[in-house]
Amino acid sequence: MSDGRNGLQLRSLLKKSGELELSLVDVPTPEPADDEVVVRVEATPINPSDLGLLIGPADMSTAKESGTKDAPMVTAKMPEAAMRMMAARLDQSLPVGNEGAGVVIRTGSSDAAKALMGKAVSMIGGAMYTQYRTIKVRDVMELPSGTTPADGASWFVNPLTALGMTETMRRENHKALVHTAAASNLGQMLNKICIKDGIGLVNIVRSKEQADILHEIGAKYVVDSTADTFMDDLTNALVETGATIAFDAIGGGKLASQILTCMEIAANKTAKEYSRYGSNVYKQVYIYGSLDNRPTELSRTFGLTWGVGGWLLTPFLQKIGPAEIGRLRQRVASELKTTFASRYTQVVSLQETLQLSNIAVYNKRSTGEKFLINPNKG
């Protein structure tokens, strides 16, 4: 096994010519400062937020493989319209991977760093698709004993996003919530949190298979957006739960509008008096993903007491501050194998991450297809 003085790192490079290049680069591992550790990375998930940087809106029907088995390379064309949005990253070779986990193999001189020697830790901070990562102690969390790096790899983005949704709901005075693309790993976590905490949750899915996944873990309200009865089903679930805030991973198309319309109908069903401006119940949809890249269409059939906005984990965490973040992280650590467990369909090496057959699967972002990279596999 390598001493970790250098290792492979996956890079994404968008050239001014409009070509996206994905490759593996051999990089030296920075020596740890006093308050840093070096982690041998053994598990790092491919999240939608990682795909945004890794591949983005590149046209993967143009993708070609080259290089060798040990040092593969993938190139693809980036559509012209997307190039304008990405001016800031042109001709820069960027490391990828928001979160991961592994084992500490070297440490700096501080007591906090030395205490982590040999320990399994999870970490956040980018550049995780790499064999060795030098990182500050404050950005790692020691994994509870009996927890493997694979158990702790997805400890940050999905768990804290799901907790952030219920926290936002409380802080903004709503009592129940709606979630779309609800059978995802994140959606399953959100259901477990809501069941445990007694929060009403309306799940919107796109197929019977996805509904079955949620019913199996105890979800009570699951509605299928492809069903003819969708609007009625959603309205009934909103009447029963009183949900007035939604988190939408789809983004494009009519879904946000349909949710607001059904919230308005549900509010009017229980209203004491008529208002010609629509109900005075405040209805909010937060878009936090873009599984559909089309424009968001709003047909304003829901009065004037509503909002549509964006929601992202990092600004939310900055708003709540270190003490609250600590409380949420503690909850994740104590429920890593239950509420916050992630399921992966495939574990791949860095080289296998760049096989076109694998890219075709994980870039679809399908519910129930989650890849885990082990940069030190084999």
C-alpha positions in Angstrom: 0.0 0.0 0.0 1.3 3.5 -0.8 2.6 5.8 1.9 0.2 8.4 0.7 2.8 11.0 -0.3 1.1 11.2 -3.6 -2.0 9.7 -5.3 -4.5 9.9 -8.1 -7.2 12.6 -8.2 -10.1 12.9 -10.6 -10.3 16.2 -12.4 -12.8 18.0 -14.6 -11.5 20.5 -17.1 -13.7 22.6 -19.4 -11.6 24.1 -22.2 -12.3 27.4 -24.0 -12.7 25.2 -27.1 -15.9 23.8 -25.6 -14.5 20.4 -24.8 -15.0 18.8 -21.4 -12.1 16.6 -20.3 -12.3 14.1 -17.4 -9.1 12.5 -16.3 -7.0 11.1 -13.4 -4.0 13.2 -12.3 -1.1 12.0 -10.0 -0.8 14.8 -7.4 1.5 15.2 -4.3 -0.4 15.0 -1.0 0.2 18.2 1.0 2.0 17.7 4.3 -0.5 18.3 7.2 -0.3 21.6 9.1 -0.7 21.5 12.9 -4.5 21.4 12.8 -4.7 19.0 9.8 -4.8 15.3 9.0 -4.1 13.1 5.9 -7.0 10.7 5.2 -6.8 7.7 2.9 -10.1 8.1 1.1 -12.1 4.8 0.9 -15.6 5.9 0.2 -17.1 9.0 -1.5 -20.6 9.2 -3.1 -21.6 10.6 -6.5 -24.3 13.1 -5.5 -26.3 15.3 -8.0 -24.3 18.3 -6.6 -21.1 16.5 -7.6 -22.4 15.8 -11.2 -23.0 19.5 -11.6 -19.2 20.1 -11.4 -18.0 16.7 -12.9 -20.2 16.7 -16.0 -22.8 19.6 -15.8 -24.8 20.1 -19.0 -22.2 18.5 -21.3 -23.6 16.5 -24.2 -22.7 13.0 -23.2 -23.9 11.6 -26.5 -20.6 13.0 -27.9 -18.5 11.4 -25.2 -15.4 9.4 -26.2 -13.0 7.3 -24.1 -9.2 7.4 -24.6 -6.1 6.9 -22.5 -5.1 3.7 -20.8 -6.8 1.3 -18.3 -4.9 2.9 -15.4 -5.2 6.5 -16.7 -8.5 6.7 -18.7 -9.7 10.0 -20.2 -13.2 11.0 -21.3 -13.9 13.9 -23.5 -17.3 15.4 -24.5 -18.7 18.6 -26.1 -20.3 21.3 -24.0 -23.3 23.0 -25.7 -22.6 26.7 -26.6 -25.5 28.0 -24.4 -23.9 26.3 -21.4 -20.4 27.8 -22.1 -21.7 31.3 -21.3 -22.8 30.1 -17.8 -19.5 28.5 -17.1 -17.1 31.3 -18.1 -15.6 31.4 -14.6 -14.3 27.8 -14.8 -12.8 27.7 -18.3 -9.3 26.2 -18.7 -9.1 25.2 -15.0 -8.5 21.6 -14.0 -10.9 21.2 -11.1 -11.0 18.5 -8.4 -14.5 16.9 -7.7 -16.3 15.3 -4.8 -18.0 17.2 -1.9 -17.9 14.6 0.9 -16.3 11.3 1.7 -14.8 9.1 4.4 -11.6 7.1 5.1 -8.9 6.4 7.6 -6.4 8.9 9.0 -2.8 7.9 8.1 -0.8 11.0 9.2 -1.5 14.0 11.4 -0.3 17.4 12.3 1.1 18.2 15.7 -2.1 19.5 17.5 -3.7 17.3 20.2 -7.0 17.3 18.2 -5.2 16.1 15.1 -3.1 13.4 16.9 -6.2 12.0 18.6 -7.5 11.0 15.1 -4.5 8.9 14.1 -5.7 5.5 12.7 -9.4 6.5 13.1 -12.2 6.2 10.5 -13.5 9.7 9.8 -16.0 11.3 7.5 -15.2 14.7 5.9 -16.6 17.6 3.9 -14.7 20.1 1.8 -14.4 19.2 -1.9 -11.7 17.3 -3.8 -12.8 13.9 -2.4 -12.5 11.9 -5.6 -8.8 11.4 -4.7 -6.7 8.7 -3.0 -5.4 10.9 -0.2 -6.9 14.1 1.2 -5.2 16.6 3.6 -7.9 18.3 5.5 -8.5 20.5 8.6 -9.6 18.7 11.8 -12.7 20.9 12.0 -13.9 19.5 8.6 -13.8 15.8 9.8 -16.0 13.9 12.1 -14.8 10.8 13.8 -17.1 7.9 12.9 -18.7 5.9 15.8 -16.9 2.6 16.5 -18.2 -0.2 14.3 -18.9 2.2 11.5 -17.0 1.8 8.2 -16.0 4.5 5.8 -18.8 3.3 3.4 -21.3 3.7 6.3 -20.1 7.3 6.9 -19.4 8.4 3.3 -22.8 10.2 2.8 -22.9 11.7 6.3 -23.1 15.4 5.3 -24.9 16.5 2.1 -28.1 14.3 2.2 -28.5 14.0 6.0 -28.0 17.7 6.7 -30.2 18.7 3.7 -33.0 16.5 5.1 -32.6 18.0 8.6 -32.3 21.4 7.1 -35.7 21.0 5.5 -37.5 20.2 8.7 -35.5 23.0 10.5 -36.5 25.5 7.8 -40.1 24.3 8.2 -40.1 25.0 11.9 -38.3 28.3 11.7 -40.7 29.6 9.1 -43.8 28.5 11.1 -45.1 25.7 8.9 -46.3 22.5 10.5 -45.8 19.9 7.7 -44.0 19.7 4.4 -44.0 18.3 0.8 -41.0 16.7 -0.9 -40.6 15.9 -4.6 -38.4 13.1 -6.2 -39.2 11.7 -2.8 -38.0 8.1 -3.1 -34.3 9.2 -3.4 -31.8 8.4 -0.7 -32.4 11.9 0.7 -36.2 11.4 0.4 -36.0 8.1 2.4 -34.0 9.9 5.1 -36.5 12.7 5.2 -39.3 10.1 5.8 -37.4 8.5 8.6 -36.8 11.9 10.3 -40.5 12.9 9.9 -41.8 9.5 11.2 -39.4 9.7 14.2 -40.2 13.4 14.9 -44.0 13.2 14.2 -44.0 15.6 11.3 -46.5 15.3 8.5 -44.8 14.7 5.1 -46.4 14.5 1.7 -44.2 12.6 -0.8 -44.5 13.2 -4.5 -43.0 10.4 -6.8 -43.2 9.5 -10.5 -43.9 5.8 -10.5 -45.5 2.9 -8.6 -42.0 1.4 -7.9 -41.0 4.7 -6.2 -44.2 4.7 -4.1 -43.5 1.1 -3.1 -40.1 2.0 -1.8 -41.6 4.7 0.5 -44.6 2.6 1.7 -42.1 -0.1 2.7 -40.3 2.3 5.1 -43.6 3.5 6.6 -44.5 6.6 4.6 -48.1 7.6 5.0 -48.8 10.1 2.2 -47.4 9.2 -1.2 -48.8 10.7 -4.4 -47.8 9.9 -8.0 -47.4 12.9 -10.3 -48.1 10.7 -13.4 -51.5 9.6 -12.1 -54.7 11.1 -13.6 -55.9 11.8 -10.1 -52.7 13.5 -9.0 -54.1 17.0 -8.3 -57.0 15.5 -6.2 -54.6 13.1 -4.4 -52.2 15.9 -3.6 -55.0 18.2 -2.3 -56.4 15.5 0.0 -52.9 14.8 1.4 -52.4 18.6 2.0 -55.8 18.9 3.7 -54.9 16.0 6.1 -51.4 17.2 6.9 -51.8 20.9 6.7 -48.5 21.1 4.7 -47.8 24.6 3.4 -44.1 24.4 2.5 -42.5 22.2 -0.2 -39.0 21.3 -1.2 -38.7 20.6 -4.9 -35.8 18.7 -6.5 -37.3 18.8 -10.0 -37.2 22.5 -10.6 -38.4 22.7 -14.2 -41.9 22.4 -15.6 -45.3 22.8 -13.8 -44.8 20.8 -10.6 -44.0 23.8 -8.3 -47.1 25.5 -9.7 -49.3 22.4 -9.2 -48.1 22.2 -5.5 -49.1 25.8 -4.9 -52.4 25.4 -6.6 -53.3 22.3 -4.4 -52.1 24.2 -1.3 -54.5 27.0 -2.2 -57.4 24.6 -2.7 -56.6 22.8 0.5 -56.4 26.2 2.4 -59.8 27.3 1.0 -61.5 24.0 1.9 -60.8 24.8 5.6 -61.1 28.6 5.4 -63.7 30.3 7.6 -64.4 33.2 5.2 -64.0 34.0 1.5 -61.3 36.4 0.2 -61.2 37.6 -3.4 -57.4 37.8 -3.2 -57.2 34.0 -2.4 -56.5 32.5 1.0 -54.3 34.3 3.4 -52.4 31.1 4.3 -48.7 31.6 3.2 -47.6 28.9 0.8 -43.9 28.4 0.0 -42.0 26.2 -2.5 -38.2 26.0 -2.3 -36.5 24.7 -5.4 -33.3 22.9 -4.3 -32.5 20.8 -7.4 -32.8 20.7 -11.1 -33.7 17.2 -12.2 -35.6 19.0 -15.0 -33.6 21.8 -16.6 -36.6 23.4 -18.4 -38.0 26.8 -17.2 -40.2 26.8 -14.0 -43.8 27.5 -15.2 -46.1 29.2 -12.8 -49.9 29.4 -13.7 -51.0 31.9 -11.0 -54.1 30.1 -9.7 -53.1 30.3 -6.0 -53.9 33.8 -4.8 -51.2 36.3 -3.7 -49.9 34.8 -0.5 -47.0 32.6 -1.7 -43.4 32.5 -2.5 -41.1 30.5 -4.8 -37.3 30.6 -4.0 -34.1 28.7 -4.1 -32.8 26.7 -1.1 -29.2 25.5 -0.6 -27.6 23.7 2.3 -24.5 25.9 2.7 -26.3 29.3 3.1 -28.8 27.6 5.4 -25.9 26.3 7.6 -24.3 29.8 7.6 -27.5 31.3 8.8 -28.1 28.9 11.7 -24.4 29.1 13.0 -21.9 26.7 14.5 -23.8 25.7 17.7 -26.9 24.6 15.7 -24.7 22.9 13.1 -23.0 21.0 15.9 -26.4 19.8 17.2 -27.4 18.5 13.7 -24.1 16.8 13.1 -24.4 15.1 16.5 -27.8 13.7 15.5 -26.4 12.4 12.2 -23.5 10.7 14.0 -25.8 8.9 16.4 -28.2 7.7 13.7 -25.8 6.9 10.9 -26.8 3.3 10.6 -30.6 3.9 10.9 -32.2 7.2 9.9 -29.2 8.4 7.8 -28.1 5.1 6.2 -27.5 5.3 2.4 -27.9 2.5 -0.1 -25.4 2.1 -3.0 -26.0 0.0 -6.1 -22.4 0.0 -7.1 -18.9 0.6 -5.7 -16.4 1.8 -8.3 -12.7 2.7 -8.5 -11.5 6.1 -9.8 -10.8 4.4 -13.2 -14.2 2.7 -13.3 -15.8 6.1 -12.5 -14.6 7.2 -16.0 -16.0 4.2 -17.9 -18.7 5.5 -20.3 -21.0 2.5 -19.4 -20.9 3.7 -15.7 -21.2 7.4 -16.5 -24.4 6.6 -18.5 -25.9 5.1 -15.4 -25.0 7.6 -12.7 -25.4 10.7 -14.9 -29.1 9.7 -15.3 -29.6 10.5 -11.6 -32.2 7.8 -11.4 -33.9 7.1 -8.0 -32.4 3.9 -6.5 -29.1 4.1 -8.6 -26.4 5.6 -6.3 -22.7 5.0 -6.9 -20.0 5.0 -4.3 -16.4 5.6 -5.4 -13.6 3.9 -3.5 -10.4 5.7 -4.7 -8.2 3.0 -3.1 -10.2 0.0 -4.4 -8.0 -2.9 -5.5 
